[in-house]
Amino acid sequence: MSNSEKLKNFLTQEIIPDLEEAIDEMFSMIEKAKMASIADKEELQDLQEMHAECKDIVIEIEAGEMPDAEAGEILAEFVEMKTADEE
């Protein structure tokens, strides 16, 4: 399996669903509080931007526009981030 395929699978099966869950939780928290702090708004915006970037990467892979070496580097970064979050 190429790095591009591994990255696409990791994004679609791990990262994107986690981001969508986090975004939903933020919306729910903001809705319950009936307001959002500046920090909450910034965190929500960051999550939404990362979600969009991940989707863009998947589109780039599907279009065959991402070199396998670049995909490998991005995959390593995401795995490192995910591992750091779980600690």
TATA-V636576 format. One record per residue. N is the residue number from 0. SS is DSSP state (A for helix, B for strand, O for the rest). NEAR is the number of other ideal C-beta (glycine too) atoms within 12 Angstrom. D_CENTER is the distance of its C-alpha to the mean C-alpha in Angstrom with 1 decimal. Layout:
n: <N	N>
ss: <SS	SS>
near: <NEAR	NEAR>
d_center: <D_CENTER	D_CENTER>
This chain:
n: <0	1	2	3	4	5	6	7	8	9	10	11	12	13	14	15	16	17	18	19	20	21	22	23	24	25	26	27	28	29	30	31	32	33	34	35	36	37	38	39	40	41	42	43	44	45	46	47	48	49	50	51	52	53	54	55	56	57	58	59	60	61	62	63	64	65	66	67	68	69	70	71	72	73	74	75	76	77	78	79	80	81	82	83	84	85	86>
ss: <O	O	A	A	A	A	A	A	A	A	A	A	A	A	A	A	A	A	A	A	A	A	A	A	A	A	A	A	A	A	A	A	A	O	O	O	O	A	A	A	A	A	A	A	A	A	A	A	A	A	A	A	A	A	A	A	A	A	A	A	A	A	O	O	O	O	O	A	A	A	A	A	A	A	A	A	A	A	A	A	A	A	A	A	A	A	O>
near: <13	18	23	28	21	23	35	31	20	31	36	23	17	24	31	27	16	24	30	22	16	22	26	18	18	27	20	15	20	19	14	12	13	7	11	19	13	10	13	22	18	14	22	26	17	18	26	21	16	25	26	18	21	33	21	19	30	27	17	21	30	18	12	14	15	27	16	20	14	19	30	22	18	30	31	18	22	32	21	15	20	19	12	10	14	10	7>
d_center: <21.4	20.1	17.2	15.8	16.2	14.8	11.5	11.4	12.3	9.9	6.8	9.0	10.5	8.4	4.7	4.8	8.0	7.3	5.4	8.3	10.6	10.1	10.6	13.6	14.9	15.0	16.8	19.1	19.9	20.7	22.7	24.7	25.5	26.4	25.0	22.2	22.6	21.5	19.2	17.6	17.3	15.7	13.1	12.5	12.4	10.0	7.4	8.5	8.4	4.9	4.5	7.6	7.1	5.0	7.9	10.3	9.9	10.7	13.5	14.7	15.0	16.8	19.1	20.0	19.3	17.3	19.7	19.2	19.7	16.8	14.5	16.0	15.3	11.6	11.5	13.6	11.5	8.4	11.3	12.9	10.3	9.9	13.7	14.4	12.7	14.9	18.0>
